[in-house]
């Protein structure tokens, strides 16, 4: 990340606010989720000695810098508050404020409730937070509001107060968004990181600013062009602008330095102009906009496998899956659950060659195993960056058209990253991961023979497959993800076929990719697929579940989770109203996630008991995808793993709670012995 410019003066900086309720897609009584209940302030004066007089006097020059800043209007002010007061505020938060663990497809953070209502605390509680109450009163005083108005040129502000405390511990992050919710006009962040252990780039947690793609309004480029480290006693501000003020919080790489901050907003009386272009609105609106509508026709998809089909398939597919004796168990599981995971799907030799290429290229690009990633990592040899990052970011294989990377914004990080990328090309004498996976896609997965194999495995006839977005696309460790949004919804069923490769060659690596939390060390690296139900009954189509982790008290959480594993073929019959995303892949993952993603158009014939799909869609109820094993099984027969029993579910929930308590305890040790962190048990089971 060192290639992204950083600032350390009263100049252009970042915008980490909206962290984390910037996307709350849970269906509610309003089309745009409202911030937590906030207080009202105003009519009082700024107490002397809290805010630096030098910074306040610099308002006119700050305003000039603010208006000329790139990629959009913002500023950063160093040493703006009384340092002793901020140390006191930091201690008060650590020792007396409760925080709740929150995780969605967009963020992973500990967050307090709204601090705007501090004035309503009972005397005993207020006595524990005198510094925090002083700071909040100063932030929303008449003089400081006037200062904010002068610097930002935002116009008249309302007396509303709206702020909270956020703690990004190890692995915490907030993905790209523009912060637009309701009447927010100016976002701010005050950093309360350890003043005696200054933040460095290797700690992560930078505030990243995204430019727009040239010629495309309201569309952020795949990579940021500016970052700002969360230095103690620094305040960042930016104007909340729909489809423009895109920013993110980089993953925190340090396990010893939680990223502590107070973030909040100054509100106006009306929503900003163009609020319909906000990133949240883009995620909620235009259902089906990003869904595939064109499919290549499959001839003879309903027919049986011929000798010619088998001659092609045997070159690629594990013979276990070509044996008719294996099909009934797989069909039974698929009919019952609407999904199945086939392990060891490709033949061993080919699979090992692909895995070796993936591991080699990750190593050359400096990805995975806690290496600090570069945004240009992997952008070569046919791989191009795909956005927009408020919906997705990953690399797509374009069969050698690496010259397109610059146009897509992937090389916007500067010459340093480009030069570094050029120093680590794949060995020309060996097939690249991209070429190997693309061959599997073209020759196998896009063939009529494979469609007829799918018919044998699922009893569903395939009518077509996508001619677009069927390229291989890895999730680079520390960089990539997809976000659940309404643009991918369809009005008819689709069969998702995803062939996945990751480095799970050791027990430790395999455990890292599991998000079942069977022990406290597993499942922290993301990279799993999740399917969740969209609630389209609410106004403007409702939204995806805010917290997608399994709720142990609910039998219908609306979530299906699919772990990443090497050489697995995941089949999910996605009914209308079901959204798919891949959770952000942590820098701590063993490596990147490499996928060949296909979408098939199944035949919908309710009168055909054999090939129809009535009642066969995925059952998204908080479970893990069922698995079928391949190579090495007894008598060559795949093993279909049953669902957990009720007793086992209870055991899993207990282990989840134990894992959260352990993480809470670790966070407390870092922040302070008296820290109070009350986590809700909302993590995926």
PEWORA-V835005 format. One line per field, one symbol per residue. ss: DSSP state (H for helix, E for strand, L for the rest). phi: phi as a letter, one per 30 degrees, with the letter a starting at -180 (. if undefined). burial: b if it has 9 or more other C-alpha atoms within 8 Angstrom, else e. A space follows every 50 residues. Layout:
ss = ???
phi = ???
burial = ???
This chain:
ss = LLLLEELLLLLLLLLLLLLLLLLLLLLLLLLLLLLLLLEELLLLLLLLLL ELHHHHHLHHHHHHHHHHLLLLLEEEEELLELHHHHHHHHHHHHHHLLLE EEELLLEEEEELLLHHHHHHLLHHHHLLLHHHHHHHHHHLLHHHHHHHHH HHLLLLLLLEELEEEEEELLLLEEEEELLLLLLEEEEEEEELLLLLLLLL HHHELLEEELLELLLLLLLELLLLLEEELLLLLEEEEEELLLLLLLEEEL LELLLLLLEEEEEEEEELLLLLLLHHHLHHHHHHLLLLLLLLLLEEELLL LLLLLLHHHHHHHLLLELHHHHLHHHHHHHHHHHHHHLEEEEELLELHHH HHHHHHHHHHHHHHHLLLLLLLLLLLLLLLLLEEEELLLLLEEEEEELLL LHHHLLLLLLLLLLHHHHHHHHLLLLLLLLLLHHHHHHHHHHHHHLLHHH HHHHHHHHLLLEEEEELLLLLELLELLLLLEELLLHHHLLLLLEEEEEEE ELLLLLHHHHHHLLLLLLLLLLLLLLLLEEEEELELLLHHHLELLLLLLL LLLLLLLLEEEELLLLLEEEEEEELLLEEEEELLLLLLLLLLEEEEEEEE EELLLLLLLLLLLLLLLLLLLLEELLEELLLLLHHHLLLELLLLLHHHHH HHHHHHHHHHHHHHHHHHHHHLLLLLLLLLLLLLL
phi = .dddebbbbdbeablcdiccddbbceebdbdceddeeccbbjibcdddic cdddddddeddddddedcdbdadaabbdhdcddddddddeddddcbcdbc dbbbdcabacbdddddcedcddedddddbddddddddddcdddddddddd dcididcdddcaaacbbcdeidabddacidbhcecbcbbcdbdedcbedb eddiiddcccdddeibdibdddbdcbbbdddeibbcbaddbeibddaace edcdccbdccacbabcccdbdddiedcdddddddcheidcddccbddcdi dddddcddeddddddbceeedcdddddeddddddddciaaccdhdddeed ddddedddddddddcicjhidddcddeidahjcbdcbdddcaaaccdchj ddddedddjdcddjdddddddddbddeddcddeddddddddddcdcdddd dddddddbicdccabdcbhcddbdcddibcabcdaddcdbcbdbcdbbcc bbdbdcddddddddcdhdbdccicciicdbcbddccdddhiildddcddd cdcbdbdibccbddadhccccbdcddiccbbcdedddddeldccbccbbc cddcbddcddcdbeicdecdbicdddcbccejddhicdccdddddedddd dddddedddddddddddddddldcdcbccddcded
burial = eebbebbeebbbbbbbbbbbebebbbbbeebebeeeebbebeeeebeeeb bbeebbeebbebbbbbbebebebbbbbbbbbbeebbbbbbebbbbbbebb bbbbbbbbbbbbebbbbeeeeeeeebeebebbbebbbbebbbebbebbbb bbebeebebbbbbbbbbbbbbbbbbbbbbbbbbbbbbbbbbbbbbeebbe bebbbbbbbbbbbeeeebbbbbbbbbbbbbbbbbbbbbbbbbbbbbbbbb bbbbeebbbbbbbbbbbbeebbeebebbbbbbbbbebbbebeeebeebee beeebeeebbebbbebbbebbbeeebbbbbbebbbebbbbbbbbbbbbeb beebbebbbebbbbbbbbbbbbbbbbbbbbbbbbbbbbbbbbbbbbbbbe bbeebbebbbbbbbeebbeebeeeebeeeeebbbbbbbbbbbebbbbbbb bbbbbbbbbbbbbbbbeeebbbbbbbbbbbbbbbbbbbbbeebbbbbbbb bbbbeeeebbbbbbbbbeeeebbbbbbbbbbbbbbbebbebbbbbbebbb beeeeebbbbbbbbbbbbbbbbbbbbbbbbbbbbbbbbbbbbbbbbbbbb bbbeeeeeeebbbeebbbebbbbbbbbbbbbebeebbbbbeeeeeeeebe ebbebbbbbbebebeebbebbbeebbbebeebbbb
